[in-house]
Amino acid sequence: MTAFSWRAAVDRLRSGGRGRHGPARGGDGPEPLLDEATLRQLMRMRLDSGQSFTAWLAGERTGQRKMQAVEFEDYRGYVPGDDFRLIDWHAYARLGDLFVKTSLSDETVSVSLLVDCSKSMDWGTPTKLRQAKRLVAMLGALALMHGDRVRVFGLGDGTALPGSLLYGQSGLTTLSAELEALPVFGATDLGGSVDAFQRLAEPYGVVILLSDLLVPLEHIAALDALHLEGRTLVVLHIVDPAEAAPNLQGAVELRDSETGAASLVSITAGVRRHYATRFQERMTAIQRRLVTGDTRYVLTSTAVPPIEFLVNDLHREGVAART
């Protein structure tokens, strides 16, 4: 981003622009999905374009399709490194923003951000869903600021609710508004939601799924369908600390947040130890299953601020890089 386009992006966020689903609302947490301080940090980051991501995460690259460069298609916001000869100075004089003309030979990356909106995600402080929304807002901003296309999908009840196809810094307010408007579905039904997404999505690009993965282990295999030639899959596994080590004792009623099924159990020190062992076994099984499927799998906790997770953990795992 240039200094001028940076100010424009902040002004758009402050104005609370409307997305396809209407104005942004307060959500289930006091902090906004994107703010000025976060954007300042994101300006120094980018989605990693290392060897395994190069083919699909370099939004500013020149495409390989044999088309004439003069075959005009659209405009997009200027990003550092763009050819000054492609800037539309007439648009700059009218709007005060820098735009470049794009042709069909300028390929951009399609970044699909899948948010698990099932009831199990709507739990905790902050809720896992709120954590997912904030992470998606930041990842989407990184992609938009580097010229890639972004689309959010809300998953649940075997459906995939699509958002708008966003491009350029002007999509930041729409991104935030659509994330705030995502509903809470009932059951996860990971397989049904993956199938629904496949019917709507492009068969290439980058797919980033954010979920607590609270499904039977055998259902994790549904994610195999997201592996296509020319597509990169990243899974961000969101866990609440209370799930790993619940502070319960004595007789308690446990209720399934998605099915409503309840059971009365007696929690003892032995039960807590057994639960901790089973929980860790499950986490290890999920990681092994996804890593062997060539998925970029990263575990995160709602106790970790999203921007810290992005700057530190996703950088370490090769999903994001510092510029």
C-alpha positions as a LaTeX table, in Angstrom:
\begin{tabular}{lrrr}
\hline
Residue & $x$ (\AA) & $y$ (\AA) & $z$ (\AA) \\
\hline
Met1 & 0.00 & 0.00 & 0.00 \\
Thr2 & 1.12 & 3.55 & $-0.61$ \\
Ala3 & 0.79 & 6.13 & 2.16 \\
Phe4 & $-2.19$ & 7.63 & 0.38 \\
Ser5 & $-4.02$ & 4.35 & $-0.11$ \\
Trp6 & $-3.28$ & 3.47 & 3.52 \\
Arg7 & $-5.17$ & 6.57 & 4.67 \\
Ala8 & $-8.01$ & 5.70 & 2.32 \\
Ala9 & $-8.27$ & 2.18 & 3.74 \\
Val10 & $-8.40$ & 3.50 & 7.31 \\
Asp11 & $-11.03$ & 6.09 & 6.34 \\
Arg12 & $-13.18$ & 3.38 & 4.78 \\
Leu13 & $-13.02$ & 1.26 & 7.92 \\
Arg14 & $-13.85$ & 4.24 & 10.12 \\
Ser15 & $-16.84$ & 5.12 & 7.95 \\
Gly16 & $-18.30$ & 1.64 & 8.49 \\
Gly17 & $-19.04$ & 0.93 & 4.83 \\
Arg18 & $-21.91$ & $-1.39$ & 3.96 \\
Gly19 & $-21.38$ & $-4.86$ & 2.59 \\
Arg20 & $-23.78$ & $-7.06$ & 0.66 \\
His21 & $-25.40$ & $-8.18$ & 3.91 \\
Gly22 & $-25.85$ & $-4.66$ & 5.29 \\
Pro23 & $-23.96$ & $-2.60$ & 7.86 \\
Ala24 & $-21.55$ & $-4.12$ & 10.28 \\
Arg25 & $-22.93$ & $-4.87$ & 13.71 \\
Gly26 & $-21.31$ & $-5.20$ & 17.10 \\
Gly27 & $-20.88$ & $-8.99$ & 16.95 \\
Asp28 & $-20.26$ & $-11.04$ & 20.06 \\
Gly29 & $-17.14$ & $-9.19$ & 21.18 \\
Pro30 & $-16.21$ & $-5.58$ & 21.95 \\
Glu31 & $-13.23$ & $-5.42$ & 19.60 \\
Pro32 & $-13.74$ & $-4.69$ & 15.89 \\
Leu33 & $-12.61$ & $-7.24$ & 13.36 \\
Leu34 & $-10.17$ & $-4.75$ & 11.84 \\
Asp35 & $-8.87$ & $-1.49$ & 13.26 \\
Glu36 & $-6.19$ & 1.03 & 12.41 \\
Ala37 & $-3.53$ & $-0.50$ & 14.66 \\
Thr38 & $-4.11$ & $-3.96$ & 13.16 \\
Leu39 & $-3.93$ & $-2.64$ & 9.60 \\
Arg40 & $-0.63$ & $-0.94$ & 10.40 \\
Gln41 & 0.82 & $-4.28$ & 11.46 \\
Leu42 & $-0.67$ & $-6.07$ & 8.46 \\
Met43 & 1.02 & $-3.58$ & 6.14 \\
Arg44 & 4.32 & $-5.25$ & 7.09 \\
Met45 & 3.01 & $-8.73$ & 6.29 \\
Arg46 & 1.94 & $-10.74$ & 3.28 \\
Leu47 & 0.69 & $-14.23$ & 2.58 \\
Asp48 & 3.78 & $-16.35$ & 2.09 \\
Ser49 & 4.87 & $-16.78$ & $-1.52$ \\
Gly50 & 7.51 & $-19.38$ & $-0.71$ \\
Gln51 & 8.15 & $-22.41$ & $-2.89$ \\
Ser52 & 4.99 & $-24.32$ & $-1.98$ \\
Phe53 & 2.78 & $-21.25$ & $-2.24$ \\
Thr54 & 4.43 & $-19.57$ & $-5.23$ \\
Ala55 & 2.09 & $-20.93$ & $-7.87$ \\
Trp56 & $-1.05$ & $-19.59$ & $-6.24$ \\
Leu57 & $-0.22$ & $-16.86$ & $-3.73$ \\
Ala58 & 1.62 & $-14.32$ & $-5.85$ \\
Gly59 & $-1.24$ & $-11.96$ & $-6.63$ \\
Glu60 & 0.97 & $-9.38$ & $-8.32$ \\
Arg61 & 2.59 & $-11.86$ & $-10.71$ \\
Thr62 & 2.17 & $-11.89$ & $-14.47$ \\
Gly63 & 0.01 & $-14.72$ & $-15.72$ \\
Gln64 & 1.06 & $-17.33$ & $-18.23$ \\
Arg65 & $-2.02$ & $-17.23$ & $-20.42$ \\
Lys66 & $-1.20$ & $-16.11$ & $-23.96$ \\
Met67 & $-3.39$ & $-13.00$ & $-24.24$ \\
Gln68 & $-2.59$ & $-9.50$ & $-25.32$ \\
Ala69 & $-1.60$ & $-7.21$ & $-22.45$ \\
Val70 & $-3.88$ & $-4.53$ & $-23.91$ \\
Glu71 & $-6.92$ & $-6.75$ & $-23.37$ \\
Phe72 & $-8.41$ & $-4.54$ & $-20.65$ \\
Glu73 & $-10.53$ & $-6.23$ & $-18.00$ \\
Asp74 & $-10.88$ & $-4.12$ & $-14.85$ \\
Tyr75 & $-9.22$ & $-1.84$ & $-12.30$ \\
Arg76 & $-7.61$ & $-2.70$ & $-9.02$ \\
Gly77 & $-5.93$ & $-0.72$ & $-6.25$ \\
Tyr78 & $-2.26$ & 0.12 & $-6.73$ \\
Val79 & 0.24 & $-1.95$ & $-4.73$ \\
Pro80 & 4.01 & $-1.34$ & $-4.47$ \\
Gly81 & 5.82 & $-2.78$ & $-7.44$ \\
Asp82 & 3.05 & $-2.10$ & $-9.98$ \\
Asp83 & 4.08 & $-0.52$ & $-13.28$ \\
Phe84 & 3.46 & 3.25 & $-13.03$ \\
Arg85 & 2.48 & 3.22 & $-16.70$ \\
Leu86 & $-0.64$ & 1.24 & $-15.80$ \\
Ile87 & $-1.91$ & 3.82 & $-13.28$ \\
Asp88 & $-5.13$ & 5.56 & $-14.33$ \\
Trp89 & $-4.27$ & 9.17 & $-13.49$ \\
His90 & $-7.73$ & 10.36 & $-14.50$ \\
Ala91 & $-9.26$ & 8.12 & $-11.84$ \\
Tyr92 & $-6.71$ & 9.45 & $-9.34$ \\
Ala93 & $-7.69$ & 13.06 & $-10.12$ \\
Arg94 & $-11.38$ & 12.23 & $-9.58$ \\
Leu95 & $-11.21$ & 9.84 & $-6.62$ \\
Gly96 & $-7.90$ & 10.51 & $-4.90$ \\
Asp97 & $-6.89$ & 6.84 & $-5.01$ \\
Leu98 & $-4.35$ & 5.08 & $-7.17$ \\
Phe99 & $-5.78$ & 2.42 & $-9.50$ \\
Val100 & $-4.08$ & 0.33 & $-12.15$ \\
Lys101 & $-5.64$ & $-1.13$ & $-15.25$ \\
Thr102 & $-5.58$ & $-4.90$ & $-15.38$ \\
Ser103 & $-5.73$ & $-7.21$ & $-18.37$ \\
Leu104 & $-6.76$ & $-10.80$ & $-18.68$ \\
Ser105 & $-3.08$ & $-11.72$ & $-18.65$ \\
Asp106 & $-2.74$ & $-10.42$ & $-15.08$ \\
Glu107 & $-3.83$ & $-13.43$ & $-13.05$ \\
Thr108 & $-4.69$ & $-13.00$ & $-9.40$ \\
Val109 & $-5.04$ & $-15.61$ & $-6.70$ \\
Ser110 & $-8.44$ & $-16.78$ & $-5.56$ \\
Val111 & $-8.42$ & $-16.93$ & $-1.74$ \\
Ser112 & $-11.43$ & $-18.73$ & $-0.23$ \\
Leu113 & $-11.87$ & $-18.26$ & 3.51 \\
Leu114 & $-14.11$ & $-20.92$ & 5.05 \\
Val115 & $-15.55$ & $-20.18$ & 8.50 \\
Asp116 & $-17.13$ & $-22.93$ & 10.57 \\
Cys117 & $-20.30$ & $-21.25$ & 11.90 \\
Ser118 & $-21.72$ & $-24.25$ & 13.75 \\
Lys119 & $-23.07$ & $-23.91$ & 17.30 \\
Ser120 & $-19.97$ & $-25.48$ & 18.82 \\
Met121 & $-17.98$ & $-22.50$ & 17.51 \\
Asp122 & $-20.30$ & $-20.05$ & 19.28 \\
Trp123 & $-18.82$ & $-20.81$ & 22.69 \\
Gly124 & $-16.17$ & $-19.39$ & 25.00 \\
Thr125 & $-14.87$ & $-15.91$ & 25.81 \\
Pro126 & $-14.13$ & $-14.79$ & 23.20 \\
Thr127 & $-16.12$ & $-17.33$ & 21.26 \\
Lys128 & $-14.24$ & $-19.51$ & 18.84 \\
Leu129 & $-16.41$ & $-18.02$ & 16.09 \\
Arg130 & $-15.35$ & $-14.49$ & 17.01 \\
Gln131 & $-11.72$ & $-15.57$ & 16.97 \\
Ala132 & $-12.23$ & $-17.13$ & 13.54 \\
Lys133 & $-13.88$ & $-13.97$ & 12.19 \\
Arg134 & $-11.03$ & $-11.77$ & 13.36 \\
Leu135 & $-8.44$ & $-14.10$ & 11.83 \\
Val136 & $-10.37$ & $-14.21$ & 8.56 \\
Ala137 & $-10.60$ & $-10.41$ & 8.51 \\
Met138 & $-6.83$ & $-10.16$ & 8.87 \\
Leu139 & $-6.03$ & $-12.88$ & 6.32 \\
Gly140 & $-8.53$ & $-11.37$ & 3.91 \\
Ala141 & $-6.97$ & $-7.94$ & 4.37 \\
Leu142 & $-3.52$ & $-9.35$ & 3.58 \\
Ala143 & $-4.84$ & $-10.86$ & 0.37 \\
Leu144 & $-6.78$ & $-7.74$ & $-0.66$ \\
Met145 & $-3.80$ & $-5.47$ & $-0.03$ \\
His146 & $-1.69$ & $-7.61$ & $-2.36$ \\
Gly147 & $-4.13$ & $-7.72$ & $-5.24$ \\
Asp148 & $-5.76$ & $-11.13$ & $-4.72$ \\
Arg149 & $-9.44$ & $-12.02$ & $-4.89$ \\
Val150 & $-11.14$ & $-12.90$ & $-1.62$ \\
Arg151 & $-14.42$ & $-14.65$ & $-0.83$ \\
Val152 & $-15.78$ & $-15.72$ & 2.54 \\
Phe153 & $-17.95$ & $-18.82$ & 3.00 \\
Gly154 & $-19.91$ & $-19.56$ & 6.17 \\
Leu155 & $-20.15$ & $-23.30$ & 6.80 \\
Gly156 & $-22.78$ & $-25.17$ & 8.81 \\
Asp157 & $-25.78$ & $-27.48$ & 8.53 \\
Gly158 & $-24.26$ & $-28.94$ & 5.36 \\
Thr159 & $-24.33$ & $-25.59$ & 3.55 \\
Ala160 & $-21.77$ & $-23.04$ & 2.42 \\
Leu161 & $-23.07$ & $-19.46$ & 2.53 \\
Pro162 & $-21.05$ & $-17.42$ & 0.00 \\
Gly163 & $-20.06$ & $-13.81$ & 0.46 \\
Ser164 & $-19.20$ & $-11.29$ & $-2.23$ \\
Leu165 & $-16.20$ & $-11.72$ & $-4.49$ \\
Leu166 & $-13.90$ & $-8.98$ & $-3.19$ \\
Tyr167 & $-10.92$ & $-7.31$ & $-4.80$ \\
Gly168 & $-8.69$ & $-4.42$ & $-3.77$ \\
Gln169 & $-8.58$ & $-2.31$ & $-0.63$ \\
Ser170 & $-12.14$ & $-1.11$ & $-1.26$ \\
Gly171 & $-13.24$ & $-4.61$ & $-0.26$ \\
Leu172 & $-12.07$ & $-4.20$ & 3.34 \\
Thr173 & $-15.32$ & $-2.72$ & 4.65 \\
Thr174 & $-17.42$ & $-5.29$ & 2.78 \\
Leu175 & $-15.22$ & $-8.05$ & 4.19 \\
Ser176 & $-15.80$ & $-6.85$ & 7.76 \\
Ala177 & $-19.53$ & $-6.33$ & 7.25 \\
Glu178 & $-20.09$ & $-9.77$ & 5.75 \\
Leu179 & $-18.12$ & $-11.46$ & 8.51 \\
Glu180 & $-20.15$ & $-9.67$ & 11.19 \\
Ala181 & $-23.35$ & $-10.77$ & 9.44 \\
Leu182 & $-22.48$ & $-14.47$ & 9.29 \\
Pro183 & $-25.18$ & $-16.50$ & 11.10 \\
Val184 & $-24.70$ & $-19.25$ & 13.64 \\
Phe185 & $-25.84$ & $-22.52$ & 12.11 \\
Gly186 & $-26.79$ & $-25.70$ & 13.94 \\
Ala187 & $-24.71$ & $-28.81$ & 13.31 \\
Thr188 & $-21.30$ & $-28.86$ & 11.66 \\
Asp189 & $-21.92$ & $-31.48$ & 8.92 \\
Leu190 & $-18.42$ & $-30.98$ & 7.57 \\
Gly191 & $-18.90$ & $-33.30$ & 4.62 \\
Gly192 & $-22.09$ & $-31.61$ & 3.43 \\
Ser193 & $-20.57$ & $-28.14$ & 3.77 \\
Val194 & $-17.44$ & $-29.15$ & 1.86 \\
Asp195 & $-19.60$ & $-30.52$ & $-0.96$ \\
Ala196 & $-21.65$ & $-27.32$ & $-1.01$ \\
Phe197 & $-18.47$ & $-25.23$ & $-1.17$ \\
Gln198 & $-17.08$ & $-27.33$ & $-4.01$ \\
Arg199 & $-20.16$ & $-26.58$ & $-6.10$ \\
Leu200 & $-19.59$ & $-22.83$ & $-5.68$ \\
Ala201 & $-15.81$ & $-22.48$ & $-5.59$ \\
Glu202 & $-13.17$ & $-22.23$ & $-8.26$ \\
Pro203 & $-11.08$ & $-25.41$ & $-8.61$ \\
Tyr204 & $-7.82$ & $-23.59$ & $-7.91$ \\
Gly205 & $-6.28$ & $-21.01$ & $-5.59$ \\
Val206 & $-5.96$ & $-21.05$ & $-1.82$ \\
Val207 & $-8.55$ & $-22.43$ & 0.60 \\
Ile208 & $-8.21$ & $-21.56$ & 4.30 \\
Leu209 & $-10.57$ & $-23.33$ & 6.70 \\
Leu210 & $-11.07$ & $-22.11$ & 10.28 \\
Ser211 & $-12.86$ & $-24.61$ & 12.53 \\
Asp212 & $-12.83$ & $-26.27$ & 15.94 \\
Leu213 & $-13.09$ & $-29.59$ & 14.07 \\
Leu214 & $-15.52$ & $-30.97$ & 16.66 \\
Val215 & $-16.64$ & $-33.82$ & 14.43 \\
Pro216 & $-16.04$ & $-37.57$ & 14.58 \\
Leu217 & $-12.46$ & $-38.30$ & 13.52 \\
Glu218 & $-13.62$ & $-40.23$ & 10.49 \\
His219 & $-15.40$ & $-37.09$ & 9.22 \\
Ile220 & $-12.06$ & $-35.26$ & 8.92 \\
Ala221 & $-11.61$ & $-37.25$ & 5.70 \\
Ala222 & $-14.18$ & $-34.93$ & 4.11 \\
Leu223 & $-11.41$ & $-32.33$ & 3.82 \\
Asp224 & $-9.64$ & $-34.57$ & 1.30 \\
Ala225 & $-12.14$ & $-33.29$ & $-1.28$ \\
Leu226 & $-10.59$ & $-29.83$ & $-0.98$ \\
His227 & $-7.29$ & $-31.14$ & $-2.34$ \\
Leu228 & $-7.28$ & $-30.40$ & $-6.04$ \\
Glu229 & $-4.42$ & $-29.85$ & $-8.44$ \\
Gly230 & $-3.56$ & $-26.16$ & $-8.36$ \\
Arg231 & $-5.15$ & $-25.61$ & $-4.95$ \\
Thr232 & $-3.47$ & $-25.11$ & $-1.57$ \\
Leu233 & $-5.32$ & $-26.02$ & 1.63 \\
Val234 & $-4.65$ & $-24.47$ & 5.03 \\
Val235 & $-6.55$ & $-25.58$ & 8.15 \\
Leu236 & $-6.52$ & $-23.36$ & 11.24 \\
His237 & $-7.74$ & $-25.46$ & 14.16 \\
Ile238 & $-9.28$ & $-23.21$ & 16.84 \\
Val239 & $-9.46$ & $-24.51$ & 20.41 \\
Asp240 & $-10.63$ & $-22.87$ & 23.64 \\
Pro241 & $-8.32$ & $-23.48$ & 26.64 \\
Ala242 & $-11.32$ & $-24.73$ & 28.66 \\
Glu243 & $-11.74$ & $-27.55$ & 26.14 \\
Ala244 & $-8.21$ & $-28.78$ & 26.75 \\
Ala245 & $-8.43$ & $-28.49$ & 30.54 \\
Pro246 & $-12.02$ & $-27.94$ & 31.75 \\
Asn247 & $-12.31$ & $-26.65$ & 35.30 \\
Leu248 & $-15.14$ & $-28.94$ & 36.38 \\
Gln249 & $-15.67$ & $-31.10$ & 39.42 \\
Gly250 & $-18.47$ & $-33.00$ & 41.13 \\
Ala251 & $-21.82$ & $-33.81$ & 39.52 \\
Val252 & $-22.38$ & $-31.75$ & 36.36 \\
Glu253 & $-24.74$ & $-31.90$ & 33.42 \\
Leu254 & $-23.00$ & $-31.88$ & 30.05 \\
Arg255 & $-25.03$ & $-30.74$ & 27.05 \\
Asp256 & $-24.08$ & $-31.06$ & 23.39 \\
Ser257 & $-24.21$ & $-27.53$ & 21.95 \\
Glu258 & $-25.32$ & $-28.78$ & 18.53 \\
Thr259 & $-27.71$ & $-31.64$ & 19.29 \\
Gly260 & $-28.90$ & $-30.56$ & 22.72 \\
Ala261 & $-28.32$ & $-34.07$ & 24.11 \\
Ala262 & $-27.56$ & $-33.97$ & 27.85 \\
Ser263 & $-25.93$ & $-36.38$ & 30.28 \\
Leu264 & $-25.21$ & $-36.23$ & 34.01 \\
Val265 & $-21.65$ & $-37.16$ & 34.95 \\
Ser266 & $-19.50$ & $-37.09$ & 38.08 \\
Ile267 & $-16.18$ & $-35.32$ & 37.51 \\
Thr268 & $-13.28$ & $-36.60$ & 39.62 \\
Ala269 & $-9.52$ & $-36.09$ & 39.37 \\
Gly270 & $-9.28$ & $-39.44$ & 37.60 \\
Val271 & $-11.95$ & $-38.44$ & 35.08 \\
Arg272 & $-10.10$ & $-35.19$ & 34.37 \\
Arg273 & $-6.84$ & $-37.07$ & 33.76 \\
His274 & $-8.59$ & $-39.52$ & 31.46 \\
Tyr275 & $-10.22$ & $-36.66$ & 29.56 \\
Ala276 & $-6.88$ & $-34.84$ & 29.17 \\
Thr277 & $-5.31$ & $-38.00$ & 27.74 \\
Arg278 & $-8.17$ & $-38.59$ & 25.30 \\
Phe279 & $-8.17$ & $-34.93$ & 24.28 \\
Gln280 & $-4.47$ & $-34.99$ & 23.44 \\
Glu281 & $-4.86$ & $-38.27$ & 21.55 \\
Arg282 & $-7.61$ & $-36.70$ & 19.47 \\
Met283 & $-5.56$ & $-33.58$ & 18.71 \\
Thr284 & $-2.61$ & $-35.71$ & 17.65 \\
Ala285 & $-4.82$ & $-37.89$ & 15.44 \\
Ile286 & $-6.29$ & $-34.83$ & 13.69 \\
Gln287 & $-2.86$ & $-33.33$ & 13.07 \\
Arg288 & $-1.44$ & $-36.58$ & 11.70 \\
Arg289 & $-4.45$ & $-37.11$ & 9.46 \\
Leu290 & $-4.23$ & $-33.65$ & 7.93 \\
Val291 & $-0.45$ & $-33.40$ & 7.63 \\
Thr292 & $-0.26$ & $-36.74$ & 5.81 \\
Gly293 & $-2.82$ & $-35.32$ & 3.38 \\
Asp294 & $-0.39$ & $-32.48$ & 2.55 \\
Thr295 & $-2.49$ & $-29.87$ & 4.35 \\
Arg296 & $-0.96$ & $-26.89$ & 6.10 \\
Tyr297 & $-2.32$ & $-27.48$ & 9.59 \\
Val298 & $-1.90$ & $-24.92$ & 12.38 \\
Leu299 & $-3.37$ & $-25.16$ & 15.88 \\
Thr300 & $-4.41$ & $-21.97$ & 17.66 \\
Ser301 & $-6.07$ & $-21.01$ & 20.94 \\
Thr302 & $-8.67$ & $-18.33$ & 21.63 \\
Ala303 & $-6.33$ & $-17.18$ & 24.41 \\
Val304 & $-3.87$ & $-15.91$ & 21.78 \\
Pro305 & $-4.66$ & $-12.49$ & 20.24 \\
Pro306 & $-5.31$ & $-13.03$ & 16.50 \\
Ile307 & $-2.69$ & $-10.52$ & 15.35 \\
Glu308 & $-0.05$ & $-12.25$ & 17.51 \\
Phe309 & $-1.02$ & $-15.62$ & 16.05 \\
Leu310 & $-0.70$ & $-14.25$ & 12.53 \\
Val311 & 2.58 & $-12.40$ & 13.07 \\
Asn312 & 4.23 & $-15.20$ & 15.06 \\
Asp313 & 2.65 & $-18.63$ & 14.49 \\
Leu314 & 1.54 & $-18.25$ & 10.88 \\
His315 & 4.88 & $-16.70$ & 10.04 \\
Arg316 & 6.68 & $-19.62$ & 11.68 \\
Glu317 & 4.50 & $-22.14$ & 9.82 \\
Gly318 & 5.16 & $-20.46$ & 6.48 \\
Val319 & 1.62 & $-19.21$ & 5.86 \\
Ala320 & 2.43 & $-15.50$ & 6.34 \\
Ala321 & 5.67 & $-13.62$ & 5.81 \\
Arg322 & 7.10 & $-10.27$ & 6.85 \\
Thr323 & 7.82 & $-7.79$ & 4.07 \\
\hline
\end{tabular}
